Amino acid sequence: IDRMAAGDLTARPMPLGADEVASAMRSMNTSLARLSDLMAAVRHGVSAVTQAAQQVALGNGDLTTRNRTAAQALEGVVGSVLRYSTQLEACGREVESVVATVQELRLDALRNRKQNQRLQEQMMSLRTRSREIGDIVRLIDGMAFRTNILSLNAQVEASKAGEAGRGFAVVAQEVRSLALRSAESARRIDQIVTRSTEEIERSSVLADETGRALQALDSHVDRIHSAMQGVSELTRHGEAESTAILGEVRRLQSSSEKNQQLVDQLAGAADSLRSQGVKLGQSIAHFTLA
C-alpha cells in the first residue's frame, strides 16, 4: 500500500487464505493491473499528443511565416495594382485628350478641304477669266494691226492727193501712231496676261496637289482617330479589369488576414495542448508501471 501511495503500480499484494481480506486483495491486484494498463495507455497517448502538438506547433510556425510572406506579397501586389490602375487612369485621360485633339484635327482638315475646294473653284474661274482677257487682248491687237494697215493706206492715198490730202495725212499719221501704241500696249497686256495665266496654272497645280495632300491627310487622320478610339476602349477595359483585379486581390488579402488569425489561434491552441500534455506527462511520470 505504501509503494502504491508512492506511485509504484508494479507492487502486488500476495493474499493468503480465502477470507474477505484475501478476496479484496485479489480484486485489488486486478484493479492495479487494469490501472497500470490504463496509465501505460495514457502515458503513450500523452507522448503521442505531445509529439503531435510539437509537430503542429512547428507546422504552425512555418505556416505563420508563409502567411506573413504571402501577406507581404499581397500588399506588394495591391500596391502594384493600385499604381497600375492610377497610371492607367491617367493614361486614359491622356488618350481621351488625344482623341479630342484628333477629332478637332479632323474638323480642321474638313474645313481646310472645303476651303481648298473653294480655292480650286476660284482658280478655275481665274483661269477662265485670264483666257477671256487673252482673247480680248488678241482681239485688240488684231484691231490695232488692221487700224495700222488702214492708216498706212490712208497716208498713201493722202500723199497721192497732194496739197488737198495733207490734213487727212496728218490725221492718218495720228491714227497710225495711236494704232501702234495700242498694239504695243496690247502686246504688253498679252505678256502680262500670259505670265498671269502661267502663274494661275502653276497655282492651280499647287492647289490640286494641296487638295490631294489634304485628302491623304484626312485618310491618315481618320486612321489615327480610329486607332486612338481603339486605344481608348482598351484603356477603359483595362481600367475596369484592373479595378476588378484590385478588388479580388483585396478580398484575397482579407482572407489571408483571417487565415493568419486562425493560424495564430491554432498556434495558441497547439501551444496550450503541448503544455497540457507536458503537465499530464509530468503527472503520469510519478507512476511506476510494469
Order of alpha helices (4+ residues) and beta strands (2+ residues): alpha-alpha-alpha
